[in-house]
Amino acid sequence: MTRLTIILGVVLPLVTTATPLLERLEGNQAIFNAPVLKHFFHMEALTSWPTNVSAIDGIRGSYPNVGGNLTGGIVGDIVNLGAANEWFPVLFNETASFYSNQWTINATVPSPVVPNPHSGYHKKDTPAPANYATILLTTTAHLTYANEFVHGFGPVTFSSSHPAFLDLSIRSFYAELEAGFGTGAAKIDVFEIKTGGKIDGTPIKALLPPGAEA
């Protein structure tokens, strides 16, 4: 009887404290409008044939990145480094997978215009010589396979030490991709996600300038 009394003394308070939490959750309502998506860049990504391994939880594959390019908000080439990794869980019967990849991008740094000291009617200011920076582009996605094609969505993050690209790491991006089965060529569009604001029209205080009144 003593042991039973001790157990009840521990369990009953936990049950009691859980009840108010459930009551608070019942009143939840959305506060934000749907986020706004804006196209940022397009990527043509190339890979070689995968190496697959059977495991108790499904099939796991890895296939090297072998090139490609980016156009749009970022212009550059995909370096032949790294590999995509994919997991096909048993329960999906090879119709869906979880995908991850990190691409190394040799990106063109936006060039400022250099004034021509001898500019006249027939001479124009010219862009400075192009220079390049390395960007690491990382994504995780869920893919669907059907009709000899693959399609998927996933978040994208960036990492770069170059001042021109530092802000990419604190902005939000999402990708949509498509590829023909067995082609080794994927078409990927990356979109920037921005807030659509609050439903009631009040400002998002964390996005206001420091010290600004809401």
HUTAKA-V216140 format. One record per backbone hydrogen bond with DSSP energy under -0.5 kcal/mol. NH is the residue of the N-H (numbers start at 1). CO is the residue of the C=O. Records with the same first field share a line. If there is no record, write none. Layout:
# HUTAKA-V216140
NH = CO ; CO
This chain:
# HUTAKA-V216140
5 = 1
6 = 2
7 = 3
8 = 4
9 = 5
10 = 6 ; 7
11 = 7
12 = 8
14 = 10 ; 11
15 = 11
16 = 12
17 = 13
18 = 14
19 = 15 ; 16
20 = 16
21 = 17
22 = 18
23 = 19
24 = 20
25 = 21
26 = 22
27 = 24
28 = 25
33 = 197
36 = 194
38 = 192
40 = 190
41 = 190
42 = 71
43 = 188
44 = 69
45 = 43 ; 186
46 = 67
47 = 184
48 = 64
51 = 62
52 = 50
53 = 60
55 = 58
58 = 55
59 = 88
60 = 53
61 = 86
62 = 51
63 = 84
65 = 82
66 = 46
67 = 46
69 = 44
70 = 76
71 = 42
73 = 40
76 = 70
77 = 106
78 = 68
79 = 77 ; 104
81 = 79
84 = 63
85 = 100
86 = 61
87 = 98
88 = 59
89 = 87
90 = 57
92 = 89
93 = 90
94 = 89
95 = 92
97 = 143
98 = 87
99 = 141
100 = 85
101 = 139
103 = 137
105 = 103 ; 135
106 = 77
107 = 105 ; 133
108 = 75
109 = 131
114 = 126
115 = 113
117 = 115
119 = 116
123 = 120
126 = 114
128 = 112
131 = 109
133 = 107
135 = 105
136 = 159
137 = 103 ; 135
138 = 136 ; 157
139 = 101
140 = 155
141 = 99
142 = 153
143 = 97
144 = 151
145 = 95
146 = 149
149 = 146
150 = 179
151 = 144
152 = 177
153 = 142
154 = 175
155 = 140
156 = 173
157 = 138
159 = 136
165 = 162
166 = 162 ; 163
168 = 165
169 = 166
170 = 167
171 = 168
172 = 193
173 = 156
174 = 191
175 = 154
176 = 189
177 = 152
178 = 187
179 = 150
180 = 185
181 = 148
183 = 180
186 = 45
187 = 178
188 = 43 ; 186
189 = 176
190 = 41
191 = 174
192 = 38
193 = 172
194 = 36 ; 192
196 = 33
198 = 202
199 = 31
201 = 198
205 = 203
207 = 204
208 = 205
212 = 209
